[in-house]
């Protein structure tokens, strides 16, 4: 996928392979700065969203500003197409008016969040149903929208229990997105930003140093083989540490482990 650059406050072009496509350079220096910083710090978020098969995009004034690979797969549009479309153009016409009305209400701060079942279309072709969640956050005086999309092909949208879990995950992720969008640090500080484990929880869950390292890389979206290469250990050893992590945290699989790390803030974003 072709990844466009985003203009930072110093008018430099930042190119990235982090799995997010940018469609517009923004005239507002405040918005340019926010998106520059989110690029420097969003790999873990984008990897997690793609692994959980959650579509994600950011919008301003009903324009798509950026979106992840999963959203691109759901809507089946190219960047050149979306560059000329507005939010709502990829759903049925009868749903479009409602969606834009709800987003406008969010922008006016009448509601804090909005979710709805929508039908994705491309031309006259129906691509399927999605569950749509949207939030509005303010950067300076600008209302910026953040949306999450769950596709029926990857998620059981009729399973109320699972959808509650998905919503909880999205709320946690949105909290992290807002933290990144509101960063006001300079570029040199942000370039050294990474993930760190909370020391107060290390002892509570009795994690060894190697387990902490493995968890960091799991959270960044690394596969077992990638973790093994990075830490110069065998893949079987990585699997052993992953198994221990799930046992100590009471989780049953990788998705639960990632959600647990988010919910308990076992891994925090340095800010």
C-alpha positions, 0 to 999 in steps of 0.5 A: 500500500502506498503511504503518503507523507504527512507534513509536520510543523517544520514542513518536512515530509514524514513517510511511514510504513506503520500501516496507516494511509494519510489523505490530506495535509492539513492547513492548521499547524495544530492539527499538523503537529498532532498528526505528526506526533501520532505517526511517531507513536502509533505503531503499537496502536495500528498493529493492535487494531489490525490484529484485532481486525478493527477498522480505524480512521480519523476525520476532520470536517467530514473528510477522511484524514487517515485510515488503517489497513483493516478499514481499507480492506473493509471498504475496498476503496483506494486512497485516490478514491477516498481523497474525494469522498466524505465520511458517509459516502461509503454507506447506503444513502438512507444511512448517510443522512443519519450518520452525518447528523449524529457526527454533527451532534458529536461535533457540537458536543451534544453527545460524547459518542455514537454507534450504529449498524451500517451497510458498506457499499461501493457503487451499487454493490453492497459489501456487508454490514459493519458496527460503527463507533465514532468519537469526537476529540478537540485539538485546540479549537478543532473537532477531530473525529475518530471512528472504529469499524467492525466488519461482519466477516471478522466479527459476530455482530449479533453476539451481544457479549462479544460486542460488549467486549469489543466496545470495552476494547475500543473505549480503552484504545480511544483513550490512548488515541486521545492521549497521543492527539493531545501531545504537546512535546517537541519532536526530539522528545517524541522520537525517543518515545516508546512503550514501558511496562508499569513497574508497580504491576511487575511484582503484582503479576510476578513477571520475569524480565524476559516475560516483560520484554516478550509482552512489550513485543507482543503489544507492538504486534510482533509474531513469535518468530519476530520476537525470537529474532529480536531477542536472539532466542528460539521460537519455542522459548518465546512460546513458553514465555507467552504461555507463562504470561497468559497463565499469570494474567489469567488470559486464554489467548493473545487477544485476551492478553492484549486486552488485559494489558490495555485494561490494567495499563500493564503497558503504558505509553510514555508521554 
